[in-house]
Amino acid sequence: MANSLVRGKKSCDISLGFGTPVLRFLWDVQYVLLCTALQPISWPSSGDIAELSLWWDIASICKCNISGDTTFKFPSPVGGAPFPIDYAPSIVFSVLYGLLVPVIVYRQAFKHSRNIVFIGTIAFVIVRIVLFALRSEQAHDPIKRVSSSMTKFMQSTITLAYGSMGVDLTSLLLCVVVNATEGNPRIRWYPSVNSLDQEQLEADPGVTEEALSRAKERSRYRWICGTLRLIVWVPSILSIISGVSYPKGETDAKTAQLVQTTRYAGSIFTCVMITTVTFLSIWWSMTVRNIVKAPCYIIACLCTLLNVITVYQLYIMHFHTTSLTSTSPGSLNSRGSKICFYIFQATPEWLTSAILLSMNARQWFGTGFSGDRMTDKKK
């Protein structure tokens, strides 16, 4: 045990000494991502940057620096303004998301896989098809490239829309932990446990102490996950505010500050939510009795993938530009900045949505049609 703790100390100062390599790896990755995300909020000295290889590499690729001039600047658009260089990748991602539509139709067509637990992911896929189609159109149209309405849509959806997948992952985690307490008969490896709610159990004088304890667990898990699912409305509202305000922020200092503030707040809220879901999936996989660990590991891995996006966005949000179509350092319109966008945001988003939609939620996570409270009458 001591040797395990020593090894954990070397890899991560706050390592919890998890007993399995998978859990240790997931926690260390989350720790590194969080540390990287928090660095840009307080701009470090040149000596600090030299010590952070990830910072140095990304800064070199994006070719970004901070200018000391007094020219009015506003927050750079996430993903940059669509230029001809964006045409090919926009088409590729639009097609990739389009390929997920038949998967969605297939899953919803059959009773054994039909559910609305993935409604957030499905909505996200539809939005991304539209978004990348519009970006491909803007790429060769200078007028649409600076269109106020298109800019509002782009900046409202490109920043925090992926948080809807975090909500779906929270719902899946809730199904897994609740099934562990009630012995859901739809999955053969869950042991049988009384599935009545706490109020019904307390009203029955013949119930066992074990059944009452498990009912209290269910109530606690539902409250925690329900709270997390409500939190997502905060960054969603902030994202809409920042996106709608963005065109005005190009010429107004107060509006530009509002855009910057709401962006940071929304990303931090999203990061906290996704990191919390990751921690809970790891923690509950070790502490909840009779739980099936594999679904928890899948949820933790997908949350880690989503956190790559939050780290990327928190990093780039301190960049400013003088024009939506400027290609100066910090505008996020350079070739390197576009490459970073498609690698660190577009790719993790598609991978997460593709993995989620390709899985039968009923079989893998024991969901009903709408979540843990629904059970199938027939098999």
C-alpha positions in Angstrom: 0.0 0.0 0.0 2.8 2.4 0.9 4.6 1.7 -2.4 1.3 2.4 -4.2 1.0 5.7 -2.5 4.6 6.7 -3.3 4.0 5.9 -7.0 0.8 7.9 -6.9 2.7 10.9 -5.4 5.2 10.9 -8.2 2.5 10.9 -10.9 0.2 13.4 -9.3 0.5 15.4 -6.1 -3.1 14.7 -5.2 -3.4 11.1 -6.4 -5.9 9.2 -4.4 -3.9 6.0 -4.7 -6.7 4.2 -6.6 -6.3 0.4 -6.7 -6.6 0.0 -10.5 -4.5 1.5 -13.3 -7.6 2.7 -15.1 -8.9 4.8 -12.2 -5.5 6.2 -11.5 -5.0 7.2 -15.1 -8.4 8.8 -15.4 -7.9 10.8 -12.2 -4.4 12.0 -13.2 -5.6 13.1 -16.7 -8.4 15.1 -15.1 -5.9 16.7 -12.7 -3.6 17.7 -15.6 -6.5 19.0 -17.6 -7.7 21.2 -14.8 -4.3 22.6 -14.0 -3.8 23.4 -17.7 -7.3 25.1 -17.9 -6.6 27.3 -14.9 -3.2 28.5 -16.1 -4.5 31.0 -18.7 -6.8 32.8 -16.3 -3.8 34.3 -14.6 -1.2 35.0 -17.4 2.1 33.6 -16.2 5.5 35.1 -16.6 7.8 34.1 -19.4 9.8 31.9 -17.0 6.6 30.0 -16.1 5.7 29.5 -19.7 9.1 28.0 -20.4 8.4 25.4 -17.7 5.0 24.4 -19.1 5.7 22.5 -22.4 2.0 22.2 -23.2 1.5 26.0 -22.9 4.6 26.6 -25.0 3.5 24.2 -27.8 0.0 25.5 -28.1 1.1 29.1 -28.0 3.6 28.4 -30.7 1.1 26.7 -32.9 -1.5 29.5 -32.5 1.2 32.2 -32.9 -0.6 34.2 -30.2 0.8 37.0 -28.0 -0.4 39.9 -26.1 0.1 43.4 -27.6 0.6 46.5 -25.5 -1.1 48.8 -28.0 -4.3 50.8 -27.2 -6.3 49.8 -30.2 -9.8 48.7 -29.3 -10.0 44.9 -29.1 -12.8 42.4 -28.4 -12.7 38.7 -27.6 -11.6 36.6 -30.5 -14.3 34.3 -32.0 -14.1 30.7 -30.9 -13.1 28.7 -34.0 -12.2 31.9 -35.8 -14.1 33.4 -38.8 -14.6 30.9 -41.6 -12.0 31.4 -44.4 -11.4 29.2 -47.5 -9.1 27.1 -45.3 -12.2 26.1 -43.3 -14.1 24.8 -46.2 -12.7 21.2 -46.4 -12.8 20.5 -42.6 -16.3 21.9 -42.3 -17.5 19.6 -45.1 -15.8 16.7 -43.5 -17.3 17.2 -40.1 -20.7 18.0 -41.6 -20.6 14.7 -43.3 -19.3 12.9 -40.2 -22.2 14.2 -38.2 -24.6 13.4 -41.0 -23.5 9.8 -40.8 -24.7 9.7 -37.2 -28.3 10.4 -38.3 -28.9 6.8 -39.6 -27.6 5.5 -36.3 -30.0 7.8 -34.4 -32.9 6.6 -36.6 -31.9 2.9 -36.1 -31.7 3.3 -32.3 -35.1 5.0 -32.1 -36.8 2.5 -34.5 -36.5 -0.5 -32.3 -38.0 -1.0 -28.9 -35.0 -2.7 -27.4 -32.8 0.4 -28.0 -35.4 3.2 -28.1 -34.9 5.9 -25.4 -34.9 9.7 -24.9 -31.9 9.7 -22.5 -29.7 10.8 -25.4 -32.0 13.7 -26.4 -29.2 16.2 -25.6 -26.7 14.3 -27.8 -29.2 14.0 -30.6 -30.0 17.8 -30.5 -26.2 18.5 -30.4 -25.6 16.4 -33.6 -28.4 18.2 -35.5 -27.0 21.6 -34.4 -23.5 20.6 -35.5 -24.7 19.5 -38.9 -26.2 22.9 -39.4 -23.2 24.7 -37.9 -20.6 23.1 -40.1 -22.8 23.4 -43.2 -23.0 27.2 -42.5 -19.3 27.4 -41.9 -18.6 25.8 -45.3 -20.9 28.3 -46.9 -19.2 31.2 -45.1 -15.8 30.0 -46.1 -16.2 31.3 -49.7 -18.6 34.2 -49.0 -17.0 37.3 -47.5 -20.4 38.9 -46.8 -21.8 35.9 -44.9 -18.5 35.6 -43.1 -19.2 38.8 -41.2 -23.0 38.4 -41.1 -24.3 39.5 -37.7 -27.0 36.8 -37.5 -24.6 34.0 -38.5 -22.0 35.3 -36.0 -24.6 35.2 -33.2 -25.6 31.6 -34.1 -22.0 30.4 -34.4 -20.8 32.0 -31.1 -23.9 30.9 -29.2 -23.6 27.2 -30.2 -19.9 26.6 -30.8 -18.9 27.5 -27.3 -20.9 25.4 -24.8 -23.4 23.3 -26.8 -21.3 20.2 -26.0 -22.5 20.5 -22.4 -25.7 18.7 -23.4 -23.7 15.5 -23.8 -22.5 16.0 -20.2 -26.1 16.0 -19.1 -26.7 12.8 -21.0 -23.7 11.2 -19.3 -25.1 12.3 -15.9 -28.4 10.6 -16.7 -26.5 7.4 -17.7 -24.5 7.5 -14.4 -27.8 7.9 -12.5 -29.2 4.8 -14.2 -26.1 2.7 -13.3 -26.1 3.6 -9.6 -29.9 3.3 -9.2 -29.8 -0.1 -10.9 -27.2 -1.2 -8.4 -29.6 -0.5 -5.6 -32.8 -1.9 -7.0 -31.7 -5.0 -8.9 -33.0 -4.0 -12.3 -34.2 -7.2 -13.9 -33.4 -6.0 -17.4 -29.7 -6.6 -16.8 -28.9 -10.2 -15.7 -25.8 -9.4 -13.6 -27.6 -6.9 -11.3 -28.5 -8.7 -8.0 -32.1 -8.5 -6.8 -32.9 -5.7 -4.4 -36.3 -4.3 -3.5 -36.9 -1.4 -5.9 -39.6 0.5 -4.0 -39.0 4.1 -3.2 -38.1 5.3 0.3 -41.6 6.6 1.1 -43.2 3.3 0.2 -40.7 1.3 2.2 -41.1 3.4 5.4 -44.8 2.9 5.2 -44.5 -0.9 5.1 -43.7 -2.3 8.6 -42.4 -5.5 7.1 -39.5 -4.1 5.1 -36.0 -4.9 6.0 -33.3 -2.5 7.2 -31.3 -3.3 4.1 -34.2 -2.4 1.7 -34.7 0.9 3.5 -31.0 1.7 3.4 -30.9 1.1 -0.4 -34.0 3.3 -0.9 -32.2 6.1 0.9 -29.2 5.6 -1.4 -31.5 5.9 -4.5 -33.0 9.1 -3.2 -29.5 10.6 -2.6 -28.2 9.6 -6.0 -31.2 11.1 -7.7 -30.9 14.3 -5.9 -27.2 14.7 -6.7 -27.6 13.8 -10.4 -30.7 15.9 -10.7 -28.8 18.9 -9.3 -26.0 18.4 -11.8 -28.5 18.3 -14.7 -30.0 21.6 -13.6 -26.5 23.2 -13.5 -26.2 22.9 -17.3 -28.9 25.5 -17.8 -26.5 28.1 -16.3 -23.7 27.8 -19.0 -26.4 27.4 -21.7 -28.0 30.7 -20.7 -24.5 32.4 -20.5 -23.6 31.0 -23.9 -26.7 32.5 -25.5 -26.0 35.8 -23.8 -22.4 35.9 -25.0 -23.3 34.8 -28.5 -26.2 37.2 -29.0 -24.0 40.1 -27.6 -21.0 39.2 -29.7 -21.6 41.4 -32.8 -22.3 44.5 -30.6 -19.1 43.7 -28.6 -17.1 44.3 -31.8 -17.6 48.0 -31.3 -18.6 48.5 -27.7 -16.2 48.0 -24.8 -18.9 47.2 -22.2 -20.5 44.6 -24.4 -17.1 43.1 -25.2 -16.5 42.8 -21.4 -19.9 41.1 -21.0 -19.0 38.6 -23.7 -15.7 37.9 -22.1 -17.2 37.5 -18.6 -20.1 35.2 -19.7 -17.7 33.1 -21.7 -15.4 32.5 -18.8 -18.3 31.9 -16.4 -20.0 29.4 -18.7 -16.9 27.4 -19.4 -16.0 27.2 -15.7 -19.5 26.0 -14.9 -19.3 23.4 -17.6 -15.8 22.3 -16.5 -17.0 21.9 -12.9 -20.1 19.9 -14.0 -18.1 17.5 -16.2 -15.3 17.1 -13.7 -17.8 16.4 -11.0 -19.5 13.7 -13.1 -16.1 12.2 -13.8 -15.2 12.1 -10.1 -18.6 10.6 -9.1 -18.4 7.9 -11.7 -14.9 6.9 -10.4 -15.9 7.2 -6.7 -19.2 5.4 -7.0 -17.6 2.6 -9.0 -15.5 1.9 -5.9 -18.0 2.6 -3.1 -21.6 1.6 -4.3 -22.4 -2.0 -3.5 -23.3 -4.3 -6.4 -22.5 -1.7 -9.0 -21.2 -2.8 -12.5 -17.9 -0.9 -13.0 -17.6 -1.0 -16.8 -20.3 1.6 -17.5 -18.7 3.9 -14.9 -15.4 3.6 -16.6 -17.0 4.4 -20.0 -18.7 7.5 -18.5 -15.4 8.7 -16.9 -13.5 8.3 -20.2 -16.1 10.2 -22.2 -16.2 13.0 -19.6 -12.4 13.2 -19.8 -12.7 13.6 -23.6 -15.2 16.4 -23.1 -12.9 18.1 -20.6 -10.3 18.4 -23.4 -12.7 20.9 -25.0 -13.2 22.9 -21.8 -9.4 23.2 -21.3 -9.0 24.3 -24.9 -11.7 27.0 -24.6 -10.5 28.3 -21.3 -7.0 28.6 -22.8 -8.1 30.6 -25.9 -10.6 32.9 -24.2 -8.1 35.5 -23.1 -7.2 36.2 -26.8 -8.5 39.4 -28.3 -8.6 40.8 -31.9 -9.3 44.1 -33.6 -11.5 42.7 -36.4 -13.6 39.5 -37.0 -11.6 38.8 -40.1 -8.2 39.9 -38.8 -5.3 37.4 -39.1 -3.1 39.0 -36.6 -1.7 37.1 -33.7 -4.4 36.3 -31.2 -7.3 36.5 -33.7 -7.7 32.7 -33.9 -7.8 33.0 -37.7 -4.3 31.7 -38.4 -3.7 28.3 -39.9 -2.3 27.0 -36.6 -5.3 28.3 -34.6 -7.7 26.6 -37.0 -5.8 23.3 -36.6 -6.1 23.6 -32.9 -9.8 24.2 -33.1 -10.5 21.2 -35.2 -8.2 19.0 -33.1 -9.1 20.1 -29.6 -12.8 20.9 -30.0 -14.4 19.5 -33.2 -12.7 16.1 -32.9 -13.5 15.3 -29.2 -17.1 16.5 -29.8 -17.7 14.2 -32.7 -15.9 11.2 -31.0 -18.0 11.6 -27.8 -21.3 11.9 -29.7 -20.4 9.0 -32.0 -19.5 6.7 -29.1 -22.6 7.6 -27.1 -25.0 7.1 -30.1 -23.4 3.8 -31.2 -24.1 2.2 -27.8 -27.4 0.7 -26.8 -28.1 2.6 -23.6 -30.6 0.0 -22.4 -28.1 -2.8 -22.6 -25.0 -1.0 -21.5 -26.4 1.3 -18.8 -29.7 -0.3 -17.9 -31.9 2.7 -18.9 -35.6 2.7 -19.5 -37.3 4.8 -22.1 -36.6 8.1 -20.2 -34.2 7.1 -17.5 -33.9 5.1 -14.2 -37.6 5.5 -13.2 -38.9 3.7 -16.2 -39.0 -0.1 -16.4 -40.1 -2.2 -19.4 -43.2 -4.2 -18.9 -42.1 -6.7 -21.5 -38.7 -8.0 -22.7 
